[in-house]
Amino acid sequence: MAIEFLMEVFRNNRHKDAIVWEDQTYKYDWLLRRVEHWKNFIASEGVTPGTVVILEADFSPNSVALFLALVDRSCILVPLTSSVQAKKSEFIEVAQGEVTFQIAADDNVAIRRFTRIANHDIYRDLREQRQSGFVLFSSGSTGKSKAAVHDFSRLLPKFQMPRRSLRTVTFLLYDHIGGINTMLYSLSNAGCMITLQNRDPDYVLRIVEDYKVELLPTSPTFINLILLSEAYHHHDLSSLKIVTYGTEPMPESTLKRFHELFPEMDLRQTYGLSELGILRSKSMSSDSLWVKIGGEGFETRVVDDILQIKAHSAMLGYLNAPSPFSEDEWFVTGDVVEVNGDYLRFLGRDSEVINVGGEKVYPAEVESVIQGMDNVAEVVVYSEQNPIMGQVVSARVRISKQEDRKSFALRLKRFCRERLQAYKIPVRIKLVDSKQHGDRFKKIRRS
């Protein structure tokens, strides 16, 4: 049984806290019994091994137990959260969903069936091998969302090595590789998952205080929102030992400020992709963007400044796109990096590099500078076409308080001129009222 080692952890830690949900605590003994309940239920409903199951949920006691029961049944899971509501029908169609389990806000579960038959070649291979699978959709922040299919048995081995048992906030979403990684890490080490009803900075930090959270896995965008809100003034965060961040480049100015506020906190950069899983990582220091990634089951190499990875946990392929693997089975990440011995520094996505008259501009570098200005809440730097230079640097900025657009643009350019080369300074500056990140707290990069 694929999840037997997890069941053994549950049995050995029956009286420990497993999940906190809506101010109620559920023990591992409850979770063990609930997994058995769902195993019996899905069998009685005739959900056969290899069925493609759409799991509409967020983290909750039932969503965790049902996830594990479906893995045990060798089903192919497609987790979807409310963050993809606008694309839900498209995602279900792409994934060829056959059955839907919908877990409501009160944690009750509804089941319905589709008439379609999932017949993709990748699914056929999983069924022949009697393996559970799961499908993750990329955020699509710069284009079309891709559906990556994984063999669950390839993902589990790294969680069988015992590590620290921590009280962890489930900040990263249920349908995100980081969220699944958080869940499996916590469960495999008999940790406690503290779920969230929303992701407002003040609320999240209150949860950290109330439940003595030790680990917060999050994103650079959310860390910036914490700084912006100043919610940290109102809560005791002494229990919080580790903050991990990934999913997008971290502005150096944001990391520096957060580290200055919390010098005792261990800040760790993580790296992972929907196509590969989460790699083990080690930051050079809490205030450094240099990170070492890899570990057992992963190999890395850098070709023409682009990171490539070979991973045991790599996806089997996309449902709706060609294979991205090289002939020798390396995944070309598209992430541009600098190399310093065993350490890497991420500069940005190759597809996001702005070419100004032959000079390369990485949006994260410019964003880091602008983020250091007064009255800047969020900034996204992107390219616009130009008949003379090919491309020019543009910036969308959400400000904290009202300011004359023309005055702000002049102030921004003056600020950048003192810190950046001329070709990196934004030519076009647009003030916006809307947030510049999606529900996954990752910057929206579309022009």
N, C-alpha and C positions, 0 to 999 in steps of 0.2 A: 504494500500500500504506500503510495507516494508520500502521504502525510503522517505515516506512523511515528516518525521521530518527533513530530509536533505533539501527537497524542500522548506520547511518553512524557514529554515536558509537562503537559497539562496534568497528567496523573500524578507526577512527582511534586506538583506545586498547587494542589487543589485549593488550598486556603489563601493563596496570594491573590491580590487584585490583578485582574486581567484587562478590564475595560471600564472606563468611567464615561457614562453617557447621560446627558440631561440630569446631572447631579446624583445619579445612581451608580453604585459600584457593583460590578459583576465579577465574581471570582472565577478562577480557572476550572473549578468543579462545575459551575454553571455552564461555562463554555464547552467543556467536554460533553456534558449531557445534551447541550443544544446542537452540537455537531451531529450526534447520534440521531436526534430528532429529525434533523433535515435529511440525513442519509435515508432514513426510513420513509420520509415524506416523498422525496423525489423518486424513490423506487416505486412507491405506491402510485405515483402519478404517471408512471411509464416513461420517465425521462431516461432514455437509454444512453449507455456510453457513446461518446462521439457526438452527442447532440450539441448544437451551437446555441448557447444560452445567453441571452441579453440580460444583464444584471443591472437594473436601474436602481442606484442606491448611493448613499454617502456612508461614511463610517458609522456603524452602529453595532450593537450586540448581534442582531440577526444577520446583518450584512457580512460580518466576519465569519460567523458560524456557517452561513449558507455558502459563502465562497469556498471554505474548506471542504464542505460536504460535496460540492460540485466537482472540486478537484479530485476527491476520493472516488467519485463516480466516473472519472475519466471523461468529463464533459469538456467542451471548449467554451471558455468564459469570455464574454465581451462586457466588461464593466463600463457603465456610462453614468455620469453625474449630471446634475442640473446645469453645470457650466457649459454643456454642449447642447442645450435644449434646442437652439436654432438649427442644429445640424443632426438632431437625433434620428429623424426619418432617413436621412441620407446614410448615416452610419449604420443603422440597422440593415438597410438594403445592401450596402457594401459588404457587411459582415455575414450576410445571408442568415440572419437570425431565425431560428426555428421555434424557440420558446422564450418568453419574457417573464422574469421574476421582477416585480416592481415593489420596492420596499418604501413605504410611505413615511412621512415625517414622524408618525407615531410608532414606527418600527413594525407595523403590520405588513404582511406580504400578500400580494396578488399575483396570480399566474395566468398567462394566456398563451395561446399557440398561434403560430403562423402556418400558412398552407405551403410555403416554399420549402424546398429541400436544399440544404447546403451541400454543394458538390464541388467546391474548389479543390484542386489537386493537393494543396497543402493539407486541407482537412482530411482528404482520403489517406494521405501518408500517416497522419496522426492516428487515425482510426485503425489502420493496419497494425501500427505499433502499440495500440491500446494505451496511448499516452494522453494525459490531460493537456489542453492547450489554453492559451488566452490571447486575446487580440487587444492591442493598444493603438489608439489613434493619436498621431502627432498633433501638436497644438495648432498647426497651420497658421502661425503668426506671420509667416512671410509667404504663404501660398496655400496650395491644396493639402488637406490632411491626408496622411498615408496610414494605411492599416497594417501594422506589423504583427505577424503571428509568431508566437513563441511555443516551444515545447516546455511545459512547466517543470518537467523532471530535470531539465538543464539548468534551471534557475535555482533549484533548492539546495544543491550541495554546499554552497558557500555559507548557508545558514546553519549547517550542522556542526560547525566549529563554535563551541561555547564562548560567548563574549559577555560584556557587562550587561547586567539587568538594570534598565533605566525607566524612569517615568517620563513618557514621551508624548508630546502633542502631535496629533495626526493633522498637521497643517497641509501637507501636500495631498492632493486629491486621490480618491479611491480609484479613479481611472487613469492615474499617472504612474509611471514607473517608479518615481520617488515615493509615492504613497504606498504602493505595493511593497517596496523595499522596507519602508518604515514598519508596516504591519508584520512582515515576516521576521524582521530583526527583533521586534518587540516580543512576538509570540515565541520565537525559538529560544529566547533567553529569559522567559518568564518575567518579562517586563510588564509595565502597565501602560495601556494606550488611553490617553485622555482626549476624547473627541471634542469637536468644536461645532457650535450652532451657527456661527458666522466667523468671518476673518477680519473684523475690525481691530486695529492695533490695541485700543484700550481693552476690548473684551479679551483678546488673546493673552495680554499681559496679566489681566485679572485671573484668568484660568491658570497661568503659570504660578501666580502667588497662592491661589486657593488650594491647588492640588500639588504644590511642591514639585513642579515639573523640573526635570534635570536636563532634558534634551529638546531643543526646538529645531526641527529641520524646516528650512524655509528658503526664500529667494532674496537676491539683492534688492529687488523692487520692494518687498515687504519690509526689509531692514530700513530702507530709506523712508518708508511710511511711518515706521516706529519713531525714527528721528524727527520727522516732520511733525508728528502728533505730540511729541514730548510726553507721551503716556507713561513712559518709564519713571517720571517724577512721582507718579501716584501709586506705584505698586512696589512691593518687596520682591525683588528678583534674585535674592541670595541663593535660592535653590538651583537656579539655572546655571549649570556647569558648562554645557556645550551648545553652541549654535552652529549648525551646518548650513551652508548656502550653495546653491547651484542653479541649474536650468538656464542661466544667461550670464554674461560677463559682469563681474562686480566692479563698479566704479571705484577707483582707488581712493577718491575723496570720501566716499561713503564708508568704506572699510576703516579708514584711518579715524574718522570721527567716532564710529561705533566702538572701536578698540580703545580710544581715549576715554570714553564714557565707562566702559566695562573692561578694564585692563586684566582682571582676574578670570574673565570668561574665555574659554577655549573656543576660538573661531576657526572653523574648518571648512575649506572649500571642498565640495564634492563634484564628481563628474559622472554622468551617465546619459544614456540615450534610450529612447523607446525601443530601438533596434537591438541593443546590446545588454541592457541591464545597468546596474550601478557598479562602478569599479571601486575598489578600495583606494583610498587617497590619504595623503599626509601633507598638510601645509607646512611650508618652511618655518613659519611662525604665524601667530594670530593676526599680525598686521601685514602679512605678506601675501601677494597674489601668486607667488611661485608655489607649485604643488607637484607632488610626486603621485602618479597614478599607476594602477596595474594590479599586481597580486596574482595569486594562484588562479589559473583559468583564463588569464588575460596576457596578451603580448601587445606591445606598442612599438610603433616606428613613426618617424616623421619624414615625409617625402615632399619636396618642394614647399616646405613650411606648413604642410597640411598633416594633421594627426591621422594616423591609420591604426586600427585596432583589430586584432584577431581574438575572438572570445568564445569560450566553451558555451556561454549562455546566449550567444547571438541568436537572433530571430531565425526562423525557417525561411522567411520571405515576406513580401508584401502581397496583400490581396488585390491591390489596385495600382500597382506600379512595378516596373521592371526591377530585377535584382540589383542592388547597389554594391554587391561584393565584387572584388577583383578576381581574376582567374585563380590566384593563389589564396583566395578566401579571406582577404583583408577587407575590412569595412572602412571606406573613405569617409571620415566624419564631416569634412567640410569646415572643420575648425582650424583657424590659422594660429600657430603657436610659435613662441620663442623657446629655445632650449638652453638650459644652464645645467650641465651635468645630467643628473637624474631628474631634474625638476623642469617643469614646463610653466609657461605663462600664456594664458589664452588671450588673444588679441581680438577675436571676433570671428564671425562666420565669413567664409570666403565669398559667399553670395551677397554679403552686405558691405563689402569693401567698396569705398567710393574712389573712383579714379578721376582725379582732377589734373587734367593735362599730363597724364603719365605718372603723377604722384599718388601713392596710396594713402587713403585716410581711413582709419578704423573708428567707427562711430563711438565705441565705448570710451576711447581716449578723449574725444571731444565732449561726450556726455559727462565724464568725470570732472572736467574743468567747469562746465556750466553748472553742474550740481553744486559746486562750491560757492556759487553766487548767493547773495541774499535774495529772498523772495522767490526762489525757484522750488516748486513742489515736485514736478516731474519733467523730464526732458527726453525726447527721442530724436536722435540725429539720423538722417537718411539722405539719399542722393536724389537730385533732380537733373534732368537732361539739360545740357547747355550747348548751343551750336558752336561755340568757340572752344570751350574747355572739355567738351565731352560730357562731363558731369560737374556739378557743384554741390557743396555741402549745404544742407538745409536743416532746420531744427523746428520741432513742435514743442512748445513750452507751456506747461500749466503753472501759473503763478499762485502764490499763497494769498496775496491780497491785491486789490485793484491797483493798476499802474498804467500810465499812458503807454500805448503800444510803441510809439515812435521813440519815446524816451528810454523804454526798456531795451529796445533793439540796439540803440546807440550804446547804452551801458553794457549790454552783453558783448558787443563787438570790441569795445574798449577793454573789457575784462579779459576776453580771449586773446587780444593782441599782445597782452603782457605775458601770456603763458603758452601760446601756440604759434607755430609757423603760419605765415599768411594764408597759404592754400587750405589750411585746416579750419579757418574761421568761417562760420556759417554766413552764406550770402543772403539766404532767405530765412526769415524768422517769423513763425506763426504762433500767436498766442491762442490757446484753446481753453475751453472750460471743462471738457470731458477728461476723464482719467485716461492715462496713456499706457495702461496695462490691462490684460484680460483677466478672466476669473481664476486663472492659474497663477496670477501675480507674476507675469512675465511680460516684458514690454511688447507692445504691438508695433511691428516693424514695417508694416505696409506704408508706402509713400502716400 
